[in-house]
Amino acid sequence: MESPKVTYEDFSRIDFRVGTIVRAETYPEARKPAFKIWIDLGPEIGEKKTSAQVTKHYTLELLIGMQVGCVVNFPPRQIGKFMSEVLLLGFPDEEGDVVMIGPKKKVPNGGKLY
């Protein structure tokens, strides 16, 4: 199935940024295994939090210091008792588990994807 075509203007309305995970906790109240994650998105945006079902490939210790891609201009979303402020980006592996995306080389937090 082919995706609908979008213009550069459509793409530019989505604010994709890079940030560094500074804190992570288990989220035992979540319906599916998940972590609560706090991401430093640089001085312009600051620290934001999200909930992510990334427990198959990542541990709490492994997450700290990772740079990840996020969408920062979606409206906040209530995930159980936790308010998610950004969307972490990832791709599914062969079994549908999330593999997060981020830069291969360290970049400044808050950098915008283009």
Number of C-alpha atoms within 10 A of each C-alpha: 3 4 5 5 6 8 7 7 8 9 11 11 9 13 14 21 23 28 30 24 21 16 16 20 15 15 19 11 12 17 10 11 14 18 22 20 22 22 26 21 24 16 9 9 13 12 16 17 22 22 26 21 19 18 16 11 13 14 14 14 11 11 20 16 14 17 25 22 24 25 17 20 14 12 10 14 14 12 14 12 9 15 14 22 20 23 21 27 17 16 11 10 10 7 6 8 15 20 17 19 16 20 12 7 6 12 13 12 20 21 15 14 13 8
